[in-house]
Amino acid sequence: MSAVLAQGLRKTYGEHAALDGVDLDVRRGTVFGLLGPNGAGKTTTVRILTTLLRASGGRAEVAGFDVATQPRQVRRNIGLVGQHTAVDELLTGRQNLELFGRLHHLGAAAARARADELLERFGLEHQGPAKEYSGGMRRRLDMAASLILAPPVLFLDEPTTGLDPRSRAEIWRAVRDLVADGTTVVLTTQYLEEADQLADRISVIDAGRVVAEGTPDELKSKLGGDRLDVVIHDPERLGEAAGIVRRVTSGPPEVDHDTRHVSAPVSERVQALTEVLAALSAAGIEAEDVAVRRPTLDEVFLSLTATGGDAK
């Protein structure tokens, strides 16, 4: 069931360990997110898994083939979209895809047929050269080129860096469509919203180690689940409001006097919200905002990478 499997993956440069025992298990037909700050080891991991870099230790398999001893078989079963587009901007989208088809040893007719299929699938019927494409269109063309042979595993290394929100949404839609058709996607990204939207499971890498792994919801639960947030109009009554919040929540409140904000963890979100609203009203305390929210993936990421995994 594993499309990608890594055990104790290491990469050293002299005395510096870029990867220091990374374990991964990516299930077929899912999106697996690799998150981490710059220099954490995300791209190094992808380069090893795609046979572009040899590991210093450990082992890895992609699509059932060992990346060290069966690199050719691995390459036949993967697509790779790097951080920078790899298309020829002087050629049209069709010409680019036909060129990639021929480079993959498809016959002329087969290359044309595959180009037609991918142009339609990715909405790339534009007839002009790729240099006239928007950033999102170039990235979609890059993805299409990586799928010429319909590989079962696709690696996307920060595919939406520098794109505007509309173009990013187009890439997200393309990724979802691929996974719906059975493709396994390994995604590295610095956009936490992107991982939250797309990934079935996430590994957070920091300093060459996996410091946490789980679904987005599991990672968010590491920060204590839901929180009740209250913003009070009158700063003089902030202490009273904090006392009310303390009585109906599951933990001590955090108080920010500058923003007149009280926050506390809750176990029963609807009940806590109802009781706090009623208690504030009975006390005559005006609230500018009352809400229950889950921790964001950004907060999880900052917590995990700031502590080197102590929050795991």
C-alpha contacts under 8 A as a table, 3 or more apart, distances in Angstrom:
res1	aa1	res2	aa2	distance
1	M	27	R	5.77
1	M	28	R	5.93
2	S	5	L	6.29
2	S	25	D	6.30
2	S	26	V	5.49
2	S	27	R	4.54
2	S	28	R	5.73
2	S	63	A	7.57
2	S	64	G	7.82
3	A	25	D	7.78
3	A	26	V	5.63
3	A	27	R	5.52
3	A	28	R	4.93
3	A	61	E	7.89
3	A	62	V	5.76
3	A	63	A	4.87
3	A	64	G	6.86
3	A	153	V	7.07
3	A	184	T	6.99
4	V	24	L	7.25
4	V	25	D	5.88
4	V	26	V	4.96
4	V	27	R	7.15
4	V	60	A	7.43
4	V	61	E	5.72
4	V	62	V	4.53
4	V	63	A	6.31
4	V	64	G	7.67
5	L	23	D	7.57
5	L	24	L	5.49
5	L	25	D	4.68
5	L	26	V	6.37
5	L	60	A	5.50
5	L	61	E	5.15
5	L	62	V	6.53
6	A	9	L	6.24
6	A	22	V	6.96
6	A	23	D	5.02
6	A	24	L	4.84
6	A	25	D	6.56
6	A	58	G	7.59
6	A	59	R	5.90
6	A	60	A	4.18
6	A	61	E	6.45
7	Q	21	G	7.27
7	Q	22	V	6.42
7	Q	23	D	4.59
7	Q	24	L	6.73
7	Q	58	G	5.68
7	Q	59	R	5.51
7	Q	60	A	6.27
8	G	20	D	7.44
8	G	21	G	3.95
8	G	22	V	5.04
8	G	23	D	5.51
8	G	57	G	7.07
8	G	58	G	4.52
8	G	59	R	6.75
9	L	19	L	6.69
9	L	20	D	6.74
9	L	21	G	4.77
9	L	22	V	4.72
9	L	23	D	6.54
9	L	55	A	6.81
9	L	56	S	7.71
9	L	57	G	5.72
9	L	58	G	4.30
9	L	59	R	6.00
9	L	60	A	7.27
10	R	17	A	7.35
10	R	18	A	7.41
10	R	19	L	4.64
10	R	20	D	4.86
10	R	21	G	5.22
10	R	22	V	6.75
10	R	55	A	5.90
10	R	56	S	5.34
10	R	57	G	4.75
10	R	58	G	6.01
11	K	17	A	5.92
11	K	18	A	5.44
11	K	19	L	4.83
11	K	20	D	6.83
11	K	44	T	7.99
11	K	54	R	7.95
11	K	55	A	5.21
11	K	56	S	4.67
11	K	57	G	6.68
12	T	15	E	6.71
12	T	16	H	5.55
12	T	17	A	4.28
12	T	18	A	5.62
12	T	19	L	6.83
12	T	56	S	6.21
13	Y	16	H	5.17
13	Y	17	A	6.34
13	Y	18	A	7.19
14	G	17	A	7.91
17	A	20	D	5.90
17	A	208	G	6.94
18	A	39	G	7.98
18	A	40	A	7.45
18	A	41	G	5.82
18	A	44	T	7.37
18	A	207	A	7.14
18	A	208	G	5.30
19	L	22	V	6.57
19	L	41	G	5.99
19	L	44	T	7.57
19	L	45	T	7.57
19	L	207	A	7.41
19	L	208	G	3.96
19	L	209	R	6.41
20	D	208	G	5.13
20	D	209	R	5.62
21	G	58	G	7.32
21	G	208	G	7.55
21	G	209	R	6.33
22	V	208	G	7.20
22	V	209	R	5.66
22	V	210	V	5.96
23	D	210	V	7.24
24	L	203	S	7.87
26	V	30	T	7.50
26	V	32	F	6.34
26	V	186	V	7.98
27	R	30	T	6.05
27	R	184	T	7.60
28	R	182	G	7.56
28	R	183	T	7.41
28	R	184	T	5.41
29	G	179	V	5.69
29	G	180	A	7.56
29	G	182	G	4.73
29	G	183	T	5.21
29	G	184	T	4.44
29	G	185	V	7.53
30	T	179	V	6.28
30	T	182	G	7.94
30	T	183	T	7.38
30	T	184	T	5.15
30	T	185	V	6.31
30	T	199	A	7.54
30	T	200	D	6.18
31	V	179	V	7.20
31	V	184	T	6.12
31	V	185	V	4.70
31	V	186	V	5.91
31	V	187	L	6.98
31	V	198	L	6.52
31	V	199	A	4.74
31	V	200	D	5.42
31	V	201	R	6.97
32	F	185	V	6.22
32	F	186	V	4.86
32	F	187	L	5.99
32	F	199	A	5.32
32	F	200	D	6.04
32	F	201	R	5.19
32	F	202	I	5.74
32	F	203	S	7.81
33	G	186	V	6.06
33	G	187	L	4.78
33	G	188	T	5.78
33	G	189	T	7.42
33	G	195	A	5.99
33	G	199	A	5.44
33	G	200	D	7.74
33	G	201	R	6.28
33	G	202	I	4.50
33	G	203	S	6.25
34	L	42	K	6.38
34	L	186	V	7.42
34	L	187	L	6.00
34	L	188	T	4.65
34	L	189	T	6.76
34	L	202	I	5.94
34	L	203	S	5.15
34	L	204	V	6.06
34	L	205	I	6.99
35	L	42	K	7.10
35	L	188	T	6.06
35	L	189	T	5.99
35	L	190	Q	6.47
35	L	192	L	7.92
35	L	195	A	7.96
35	L	202	I	7.14
35	L	203	S	6.22
35	L	204	V	4.74
35	L	205	I	5.97
36	G	39	G	7.99
36	G	40	A	5.56
36	G	41	G	7.65
36	G	42	K	6.78
36	G	189	T	7.94
36	G	190	Q	6.98
36	G	204	V	5.61
36	G	205	I	4.88
36	G	206	D	5.70
36	G	301	F	7.78
36	G	305	T	7.51
37	P	40	A	5.48
37	P	190	Q	7.20
37	P	205	I	7.85
37	P	206	D	6.82
37	P	305	T	7.66
38	N	41	G	7.91
39	G	42	K	7.56
39	G	207	A	7.31
40	A	205	I	5.95
40	A	206	D	4.75
40	A	207	A	4.75
40	A	208	G	5.45
40	A	209	R	7.92
41	G	44	T	5.11
41	G	45	T	6.09
41	G	205	I	6.87
41	G	206	D	7.30
41	G	207	A	6.86
41	G	208	G	5.13
41	G	209	R	7.99
42	K	45	T	5.23
42	K	46	V	6.46
42	K	188	T	6.54
42	K	205	I	7.02
43	T	46	V	5.01
43	T	47	R	6.05
43	T	157	D	6.93
43	T	188	T	7.56
44	T	47	R	5.09
44	T	48	I	6.27
44	T	53	L	7.71
45	T	48	I	5.27
45	T	49	L	6.23
46	V	49	L	5.06
46	V	50	T	6.06
46	V	155	F	7.32
46	V	157	D	7.52
47	R	50	T	5.21
47	R	51	T	6.23
47	R	52	L	4.97
47	R	53	L	5.36
48	I	51	T	5.15
48	I	52	L	5.82
48	I	53	L	4.64
48	I	54	R	5.78
48	I	55	A	6.18
48	I	67	V	7.61
49	L	52	L	7.68
49	L	53	L	7.98
49	L	60	A	6.89
49	L	61	E	7.60
49	L	62	V	6.95
49	L	67	V	6.40
50	T	53	L	7.71
50	T	67	V	7.37
50	T	74	V	7.29
50	T	75	R	6.94
50	T	78	I	7.48
50	T	80	L	7.63
51	T	54	R	6.74
51	T	67	V	5.91
51	T	68	A	7.32
51	T	71	P	6.03
51	T	74	V	7.63
51	T	75	R	7.48
54	R	68	A	7.06
55	A	58	G	7.18
55	A	59	R	7.82
59	R	66	D	7.55
59	R	67	V	7.77
59	R	68	A	7.67
60	A	66	D	5.92
60	A	67	V	5.92
60	A	68	A	7.70
61	E	64	G	5.62
61	E	65	F	5.06
61	E	66	D	4.39
61	E	67	V	5.66
62	V	65	F	5.34
62	V	66	D	6.59
62	V	67	V	6.74
62	V	74	V	6.15
62	V	153	V	7.87
63	A	74	V	6.86
63	A	77	N	6.59
63	A	152	P	7.37
63	A	153	V	7.08
65	F	70	Q	5.92
65	F	71	P	7.72
65	F	73	Q	6.53
65	F	74	V	5.84
66	D	69	T	5.54
66	D	70	Q	5.18
66	D	71	P	7.00
66	D	74	V	7.34
67	V	70	Q	5.58
67	V	71	P	5.04
67	V	74	V	6.32
68	A	71	P	6.04
70	Q	73	Q	5.58
70	Q	74	V	6.41
71	P	74	V	5.00
71	P	75	R	6.18
72	R	75	R	5.15
72	R	76	R	6.36
73	Q	76	R	5.17
73	Q	77	N	6.59
74	V	77	N	5.30
74	V	78	I	6.46
75	R	78	I	5.43
75	R	79	G	7.70
76	R	151	P	7.18
77	N	151	P	4.79
77	N	152	P	5.93
77	N	153	V	6.41
78	I	151	P	4.97
78	I	152	P	6.38
78	I	153	V	4.82
78	I	154	L	5.53
78	I	155	F	7.37
79	G	146	S	4.77
79	G	147	L	6.09
79	G	151	P	6.02
79	G	153	V	6.40
79	G	154	L	4.59
79	G	155	F	6.07
80	L	143	M	7.99
80	L	146	S	5.90
80	L	154	L	5.87
80	L	155	F	4.76
80	L	156	L	6.14
80	L	157	D	7.80
81	V	84	H	7.91
81	V	85	T	7.48
81	V	142	D	6.56
81	V	143	M	6.12
81	V	146	S	6.57
81	V	154	L	7.78
81	V	155	F	6.16
81	V	156	L	4.92
81	V	157	D	6.15
81	V	159	P	6.90
82	G	85	T	6.78
82	G	86	A	7.91
82	G	156	L	6.36
82	G	157	D	5.03
82	G	158	E	7.22
82	G	159	P	6.93
83	Q	157	D	5.51
83	Q	158	E	5.58
83	Q	159	P	5.97
83	Q	161	T	7.46
85	T	138	R	6.97
85	T	139	R	6.40
85	T	142	D	5.90
86	A	142	D	6.39
87	V	96	N	6.60
87	V	130	A	7.71
87	V	138	R	7.73
87	V	141	L	7.55
87	V	142	D	6.28
88	D	91	L	5.66
88	D	96	N	6.56
88	D	130	A	6.98
89	E	92	T	7.39
89	E	129	P	6.09
89	E	130	A	4.37
89	E	131	K	4.52
90	L	129	P	5.36
90	L	130	A	6.20
90	L	131	K	6.37
91	L	94	R	7.91
91	L	95	Q	5.67
91	L	96	N	5.97
91	L	129	P	4.93
91	L	130	A	6.01
92	T	95	Q	5.11
92	T	96	N	6.14
92	T	126	H	7.98
92	T	127	Q	6.32
92	T	128	G	5.52
92	T	129	P	3.98
92	T	130	A	5.29
93	G	96	N	5.13
93	G	97	L	6.28
93	G	119	L	7.53
93	G	124	L	6.92
93	G	125	E	7.80
93	G	126	H	7.35
93	G	127	Q	7.34
93	G	128	G	7.77
93	G	129	P	6.80
93	G	130	A	6.03
93	G	141	L	6.72
94	R	97	L	5.23
94	R	98	E	6.11
94	R	115	A	6.01
94	R	116	D	7.41
94	R	119	L	7.12
94	R	127	Q	7.99
95	Q	98	E	5.11
95	Q	99	L	5.98
96	N	99	L	5.09
96	N	100	F	6.28
96	N	145	A	7.59
97	L	100	F	5.09
97	L	101	G	6.11
97	L	111	A	7.55
97	L	114	R	7.95
97	L	115	A	5.28
97	L	144	A	7.50
97	L	145	A	5.69
97	L	148	I	7.50
98	E	101	G	4.91
98	E	102	R	6.26
98	E	108	A	7.76
98	E	111	A	5.09
98	E	112	R	5.74
98	E	114	R	7.80
98	E	115	A	5.81
99	L	102	R	5.22
99	L	103	L	6.22
99	L	111	A	7.84
100	F	103	L	4.95
100	F	104	H	6.23
100	F	145	A	6.38
100	F	148	I	7.11
101	G	104	H	5.08
101	G	105	H	6.55
101	G	106	L	5.40
101	G	107	G	7.84
101	G	110	A	7.87
101	G	111	A	4.79
101	G	114	R	7.62
101	G	115	A	7.79
101	G	148	I	6.10
101	G	149	L	7.94
102	R	105	H	4.90
102	R	106	L	5.00
102	R	107	G	6.45
102	R	108	A	6.86
102	R	111	A	6.30
103	L	106	L	7.38
104	H	148	I	7.90
104	H	149	L	7.68
106	L	110	A	5.85
106	L	111	A	5.59
107	G	110	A	5.20
107	G	111	A	5.96
108	A	111	A	5.14
108	A	112	R	6.23
109	A	112	R	5.18
109	A	113	A	6.19
110	A	113	A	5.07
110	A	114	R	6.10
111	A	114	R	5.19
111	A	115	A	6.04
112	R	115	A	5.03
112	R	116	D	6.18
113	A	116	D	5.15
113	A	117	E	6.33
114	R	117	E	5.07
114	R	118	L	6.22
114	R	148	I	6.79
115	A	118	L	5.23
115	A	119	L	5.96
115	A	148	I	7.79
116	D	119	L	5.23
116	D	120	E	6.32
117	E	120	E	5.45
117	E	121	R	6.18
118	L	121	R	4.87
118	L	122	F	6.02
118	L	144	A	5.96
118	L	148	I	7.98
119	L	122	F	5.48
119	L	123	G	5.86
119	L	124	L	4.77
119	L	125	E	5.93
119	L	144	A	7.66
120	E	123	G	5.13
120	E	124	L	6.34
120	E	125	E	6.72
121	R	124	L	7.84
122	F	140	R	6.38
122	F	141	L	7.51
122	F	144	A	7.10
122	F	174	A	7.03
124	L	137	M	7.12
124	L	140	R	7.98
124	L	141	L	7.30
128	G	132	E	6.54
129	P	132	E	5.81
129	P	133	Y	7.44
130	A	133	Y	5.16
130	A	138	R	6.80
133	Y	136	G	7.84
133	Y	137	M	5.57
133	Y	138	R	5.92
134	S	137	M	5.14
134	S	138	R	6.28
135	G	138	R	5.21
135	G	139	R	6.32
135	G	163	L	6.31
135	G	167	S	7.08
136	G	139	R	5.14
136	G	140	R	6.20
136	G	163	L	6.56
136	G	167	S	4.44
136	G	168	R	6.89
136	G	170	E	7.02
136	G	171	I	7.15
137	M	140	R	5.02
137	M	141	L	6.09
137	M	167	S	7.65
138	R	141	L	4.98
138	R	142	D	6.12
139	R	142	D	4.90
139	R	143	M	6.22
139	R	159	P	7.17
139	R	160	T	7.76
139	R	171	I	7.62
140	R	143	M	4.99
140	R	144	A	6.10
140	R	171	I	6.68
140	R	174	A	7.81
141	L	144	A	4.93
141	L	145	A	6.16
142	D	145	A	5.15
142	D	146	S	6.43
143	M	146	S	5.14
143	M	147	L	6.51
144	A	147	L	5.17
144	A	148	I	6.71
145	A	148	I	5.53
146	S	149	L	7.79
146	S	154	L	7.87
147	L	150	A	4.79
147	L	151	P	6.16
148	I	151	P	7.87
151	P	154	L	6.84
151	P	183	T	7.48
152	P	182	G	7.39
152	P	183	T	5.04
152	P	184	T	6.12
153	V	183	T	5.86
153	V	184	T	4.73
153	V	185	V	5.94
153	V	186	V	7.65
154	L	183	T	7.04
154	L	184	T	6.11
154	L	185	V	4.85
154	L	186	V	6.31
155	F	185	V	5.83
155	F	186	V	4.82
155	F	187	L	6.12
156	L	159	P	5.67
156	L	185	V	7.14
156	L	186	V	6.11
156	L	187	L	4.83
156	L	188	T	6.34
157	D	187	L	6.02
157	D	188	T	4.95
157	D	189	T	6.85
158	E	161	T	5.80
158	E	187	L	7.03
158	E	188	T	5.19
158	E	189	T	4.55
158	E	190	Q	7.07
159	P	171	I	7.99
159	P	188	T	7.96
159	P	189	T	7.46
160	T	163	L	5.43
160	T	167	S	7.92
160	T	168	R	5.71
160	T	171	I	7.26
160	T	189	T	8.00
163	L	166	R	7.99
163	L	167	S	5.83
163	L	168	R	5.87
164	D	167	S	5.40
164	D	168	R	6.12
165	P	168	R	4.98
165	P	169	A	6.15
166	R	169	A	5.15
166	R	170	E	6.42
167	S	170	E	5.02
167	S	171	I	6.47
168	R	171	I	5.19
168	R	172	W	6.29
169	A	172	W	4.97
169	A	173	R	6.18
170	E	173	R	5.15
170	E	174	A	6.31
171	I	174	A	5.02
171	I	175	V	6.20
172	W	175	V	5.12
172	W	176	R	6.26
172	W	194	E	7.84
172	W	198	L	7.12
173	R	176	R	5.19
173	R	177	D	6.27
174	A	177	D	5.14
174	A	178	L	6.29
175	V	178	L	5.13
175	V	179	V	6.32
175	V	185	V	7.77
175	V	198	L	7.93
176	R	179	V	5.23
176	R	180	A	6.12
176	R	198	L	7.33
177	D	180	A	5.06
177	D	181	D	6.45
178	L	181	D	5.20
178	L	182	G	6.63
178	L	183	T	5.52
179	V	182	G	4.98
179	V	183	T	4.70
179	V	184	T	6.15
179	V	185	V	7.12
180	A	183	T	7.33
187	L	199	A	7.98
189	T	192	L	7.35
189	T	194	E	7.32
189	T	195	A	7.10
191	Y	194	E	5.25
191	Y	195	A	6.78
192	L	195	A	5.26
192	L	196	D	6.18
192	L	297	L	6.03
192	L	298	D	5.80
192	L	301	F	7.99
193	E	196	D	4.92
193	E	197	Q	6.02
193	E	297	L	7.28
193	E	298	D	7.86
194	E	197	Q	5.16
194	E	198	L	6.09
194	E	199	A	7.95
195	A	198	L	5.26
195	A	199	A	5.13
195	A	202	I	7.54
195	A	216	P	7.97
196	D	199	A	6.09
196	D	216	P	5.98
196	D	297	L	6.84
199	A	202	I	6.43
199	A	215	T	7.68
199	A	216	P	7.53
200	D	215	T	5.88
200	D	216	P	7.38
201	R	213	E	7.19
201	R	214	G	5.29
201	R	215	T	4.32
201	R	216	P	6.63
202	I	213	E	5.52
202	I	214	G	5.52
202	I	215	T	5.94
202	I	216	P	6.75
203	S	210	V	6.35
203	S	211	V	7.60
203	S	212	A	5.84
203	S	213	E	4.35
203	S	214	G	6.78
204	V	210	V	5.65
204	V	211	V	5.74
204	V	212	A	5.27
204	V	213	E	6.25
204	V	301	F	7.48
204	V	304	L	7.89
205	I	208	G	6.23
205	I	209	R	5.33
205	I	210	V	4.42
205	I	211	V	5.82
205	I	212	A	7.48
206	D	209	R	5.44
206	D	210	V	6.46
206	D	211	V	6.50
206	D	305	T	6.01
206	D	308	G	6.65
206	D	309	G	7.86
207	A	308	G	7.89
210	V	213	E	7.34
211	V	304	L	6.99
211	V	305	T	7.85
211	V	308	G	6.88
211	V	309	G	4.55
211	V	310	D	7.99
211	V	312	K	6.48
212	A	219	L	7.60
212	A	304	L	7.52
212	A	309	G	6.79
212	A	312	K	5.59
213	E	219	L	7.19
214	G	217	D	7.84
214	G	218	E	5.59
214	G	219	L	5.90
215	T	218	E	5.06
215	T	219	L	6.25
216	P	219	L	5.22
216	P	220	K	6.21
216	P	297	L	7.07
217	D	220	K	5.05
217	D	221	S	6.19
218	E	221	S	5.14
218	E	222	K	6.78
219	L	222	K	5.39
219	L	223	L	7.76
219	L	297	L	7.53
219	L	300	V	6.68
220	K	223	L	5.87
220	K	224	G	7.62
220	K	225	G	6.63
220	K	294	R	7.25
220	K	295	P	5.66
220	K	296	T	6.62
220	K	297	L	6.23
220	K	300	V	6.00
221	S	224	G	5.29
221	S	225	G	4.50
221	S	226	D	7.99
221	S	295	P	7.66
222	K	225	G	7.06
222	K	300	V	7.54
222	K	311	A	7.19
222	K	312	K	7.04
223	L	295	P	6.81
223	L	300	V	6.73
223	L	311	A	8.00
224	G	227	R	7.95
224	G	265	P	6.66
225	G	265	P	7.00
225	G	266	V	7.49
225	G	267	S	7.65
225	G	294	R	6.05
225	G	295	P	6.79
226	D	265	P	5.85
226	D	266	V	5.65
226	D	267	S	6.92
226	D	269	R	6.96
226	D	292	V	6.61
226	D	293	R	5.54
226	D	294	R	4.50
226	D	295	P	6.77
227	R	263	S	6.56
227	R	264	A	5.40
227	R	265	P	4.24
227	R	266	V	5.48
227	R	269	R	7.97
227	R	292	V	5.57
227	R	293	R	5.48
227	R	294	R	6.18
227	R	295	P	7.46
228	L	263	S	5.48
228	L	264	A	5.39
228	L	265	P	6.17
228	L	266	V	6.42
228	L	269	R	7.68
228	L	272	A	7.73
228	L	273	L	7.25
228	L	290	V	7.42
228	L	291	A	5.86
228	L	292	V	4.44
228	L	293	R	6.58
229	D	261	H	7.06
229	D	262	V	5.82
229	D	263	S	4.52
229	D	264	A	6.91
229	D	289	D	7.75
229	D	290	V	5.71
229	D	291	A	5.30
229	D	292	V	6.13
229	D	293	R	7.67
230	V	261	H	5.68
230	V	262	V	5.11
230	V	263	S	6.35
230	V	287	A	6.88
230	V	288	E	7.72
230	V	289	D	5.71
230	V	290	V	4.53
230	V	291	A	6.66
231	V	259	T	7.47
231	V	260	R	5.56
231	V	261	H	4.48
231	V	262	V	6.38
231	V	287	A	5.74
231	V	288	E	5.43
231	V	289	D	5.08
231	V	290	V	6.50
232	I	235	P	6.67
232	I	237	R	7.67
232	I	238	L	6.54
232	I	241	A	7.54
232	I	260	R	5.49
232	I	261	H	6.50
232	I	285	I	7.47
232	I	286	E	6.18
232	I	287	A	4.48
232	I	288	E	5.62
232	I	289	D	7.29
233	H	260	R	7.29
233	H	285	I	7.95
233	H	286	E	5.72
233	H	287	A	5.66
233	H	288	E	5.66
234	D	237	R	5.71
234	D	238	L	7.03
234	D	260	R	7.83
234	D	285	I	7.78
234	D	286	E	7.23
235	P	238	L	5.24
235	P	257	H	7.23
235	P	260	R	5.84
236	E	239	G	7.45
237	R	240	E	5.32
237	R	241	A	6.33
237	R	285	I	7.21
238	L	241	A	5.06
238	L	242	A	6.15
238	L	257	H	7.58
238	L	260	R	6.53
238	L	261	H	7.92
238	L	262	V	7.90
239	G	242	A	5.07
239	G	243	G	6.32
240	E	243	G	5.11
240	E	244	I	6.40
241	A	244	I	5.10
241	A	245	V	6.22
241	A	262	V	7.65
241	A	280	L	7.01
241	A	285	I	7.38
242	A	245	V	5.07
242	A	246	R	6.05
242	A	253	P	6.55
242	A	255	V	7.17
242	A	262	V	6.16
243	G	246	R	5.03
243	G	247	R	6.43
244	I	247	R	5.32
244	I	248	V	6.84
244	I	276	V	6.83
244	I	279	A	6.78
244	I	280	L	7.28
245	V	248	V	5.57
245	V	249	T	6.08
245	V	253	P	6.94
245	V	262	V	7.71
245	V	264	A	7.30
245	V	276	V	6.32
246	R	249	T	5.50
246	R	250	S	7.65
246	R	251	G	6.93
246	R	252	P	5.93
246	R	253	P	6.02
246	R	264	A	7.54
248	V	272	A	5.93
248	V	275	E	6.83
248	V	276	V	6.84
249	T	252	P	7.74
249	T	264	A	6.54
249	T	265	P	6.30
249	T	266	V	5.03
249	T	267	S	7.36
249	T	272	A	6.39
250	S	264	A	7.47
250	S	265	P	5.78
250	S	266	V	5.11
250	S	267	S	6.28
251	G	264	A	6.09
251	G	265	P	5.62
251	G	266	V	7.26
252	P	264	A	6.19
252	P	265	P	7.77
253	P	262	V	6.31
253	P	263	S	5.30
253	P	264	A	4.31
253	P	265	P	7.55
254	E	262	V	5.63
254	E	263	S	5.10
254	E	264	A	6.17
255	V	260	R	7.47
255	V	261	H	5.83
255	V	262	V	4.65
255	V	263	S	6.61
256	D	259	T	5.71
256	D	260	R	5.73
256	D	261	H	5.09
256	D	262	V	6.47
257	H	260	R	4.84
257	H	261	H	6.68
258	D	261	H	7.82
266	V	269	R	5.97
266	V	272	A	6.79
268	E	271	Q	5.55
268	E	272	A	5.97
269	R	272	A	5.26
269	R	273	L	6.12
269	R	292	V	6.47
270	V	273	L	5.18
270	V	274	T	6.16
271	Q	274	T	5.20
271	Q	275	E	6.10
272	A	275	E	5.22
272	A	276	V	6.03
273	L	276	V	5.35
273	L	277	L	6.20
273	L	290	V	7.67
273	L	291	A	7.21
273	L	292	V	6.96
274	T	277	L	5.34
274	T	278	A	6.24
275	E	278	A	5.14
275	E	279	A	6.03
276	V	279	A	5.08
276	V	280	L	5.99
277	L	280	L	5.29
277	L	281	S	6.13
277	L	290	V	7.75
278	A	281	S	5.17
278	A	282	A	6.13
279	A	282	A	5.08
279	A	283	A	6.20
280	L	283	A	5.15
280	L	284	G	6.18
280	L	285	I	5.13
280	L	286	E	7.12
280	L	287	A	7.59
281	S	284	G	5.04
281	S	285	I	5.99
281	S	286	E	7.21
282	A	285	I	7.75
287	A	290	V	6.81
295	P	299	E	6.33
295	P	300	V	7.17
296	T	299	E	5.27
296	T	300	V	6.56
297	L	300	V	4.93
297	L	301	F	5.99
298	D	301	F	5.06
298	D	302	L	6.15
299	E	302	L	5.20
299	E	303	S	6.07
300	V	303	S	5.13
300	V	304	L	6.07
301	F	304	L	5.26
301	F	305	T	6.02
302	L	305	T	5.40
302	L	306	A	5.71
303	S	306	A	5.29
303	S	307	T	6.31
303	S	311	A	6.71
304	L	307	T	5.50
304	L	308	G	6.08
304	L	309	G	4.92
304	L	310	D	6.78
304	L	311	A	5.54
304	L	312	K	6.84
305	T	308	G	5.09
305	T	309	G	6.27
306	A	309	G	7.74
307	T	310	D	5.23
307	T	311	A	6.69
309	G	312	K	5.30
